[in-house]
Amino acid sequence: MTSVERRASLSLASIFALRMLGLFIVLPVFVLEAQRYPGGDDPAQIGLAMGIYGLTQAVLQLPLGMASDRLGRKRVIVFGLLLFAAGSLLAAAATSLNGLILGRSLQGAGAVSAAVTALLADLTRDEVRTKAMALVGGSIGLMFALSLVLAPVLVAAIGLPGLFVLTAGLALGGVAMVVWGVPPEPAVHKNQPRGKLSEVLRHPGLLRLNFGVFMLHSVQLAMWMAVPALLEQAGLSKDHHWWVYLPAVLASFFVMGGTLFPLERRGYLRAVFLAAIGLIALVQLGLLATASATPTVTSLGLLMFVFFCGFNILEASQPSMASRLAPPQARGAALGVYNTLQSLGLFAGGLAGGLLVKGYGVQGLFAVCTAATLLWLVIAWPMQPPGKTAGPAVSVAP
């Protein structure tokens, strides 16, 4: 990477990290803490409160992504982070589950993922983009692990409202990073002809990636409706769940670094991509078997390690492939669609996870997750990685 590419990758990964820490830090304790609010005795309502931010993100990812093609990436990112901060403060002031749902909805309206990834694609070359996206994906995984360590301690000290105030502060820190840390954005999205949304919606490769990110985040969020309870059944108190999550996440980074980048350079990106989907499916099947028997900390720790190996590989490879397949003049729109499907996945995972646990128990939840991931593998199978060019992006027939 050049110095500009390193600075862009690290600063934009930091923005993602601050925002995702704000989202993730409530997840490990949300189900338990939300039960204290009026209306908190309904798992389906709790699942809606957990996943509703994904729905509002889905509504706004595409408009804000397209706006970034015309108005500039940084303006859109700052606007979205300020919305996220406002939603966090609204959730902090909530006195009922409906208030939490409203605050989480406004949090999701700060849909900056498309603009951030589009700016990262603008500032990096094809040959280093997967590595740059991996820094973003790695920051997401690291923030998730950090949230698992911090959340029980912080919620005991400041409660769920205090956690939401903290997330507002993290969002404002992201604004400062945009203003002073991110390199100047190129004018390529202003000078080139305006891209057409139809170019994005007709592209078979982009459609497969969009379906894939929807499935990945649906399954990820649905899992957390059941995994914390399984760990408690295995005898691990919620204060110690990070004993399982943190080593699993950190070890998975080494696996990703030792497999994804070397194998991509050798032309095996498709094989790694499909294998990662297969790992996610195997984990869901393993969780189904574990939930049907007596869970143990060892078995759950192994499953979490395998899950994060697949998840981190996919978090790095999928947006990189999407940015390289997208027409440069419609990159914001393409990543807007991609992140819209990601956000819809978060909403669907939270809502469906709550409904499945309520109606069919955790076995039903993991059975559906297994079937959904296998369907994803079938649809992804024809996918071919984008080629390499010297330019800033690639548009090839998949």
Secondary structure, DSSP 4 states (H G I P E B T S, - for coil): --HHHHHHHHHHHHHHHHHHHHHHTTHHHHHHHHTTSTTTT-HHHHHHHHHHHHHHHHHHHHHHHHHHHHH-HHHHHHHHHHHHHHHHHHHHT--SHHHHHHHHHHHHH---HHHHHHHHHHTS-HHHHHHHHHHHHHHHHHHHHHHHHHHHHHHHHHHHHHHHHHHHHHHHHHHHHHHHTSPPPPSHHHHSPPPPHHHHHT-HHHHHHHHHHHHHHHHHHHHTTTHHHHHHHTT--GGGTHHHHHHHHHHHHHHHHHHHHHHHHTT-HHHHHHHHHHHHHHHHHHHHHHHTS---HHHHHHHHHHHHHHHHHHHHHHHHHHHHHS-GGGHHHHHHHHHHHHHHHHHHHHHHHHHHHHHHHHHHHHHHHHHHHHHHHHHHTT-------SSS------
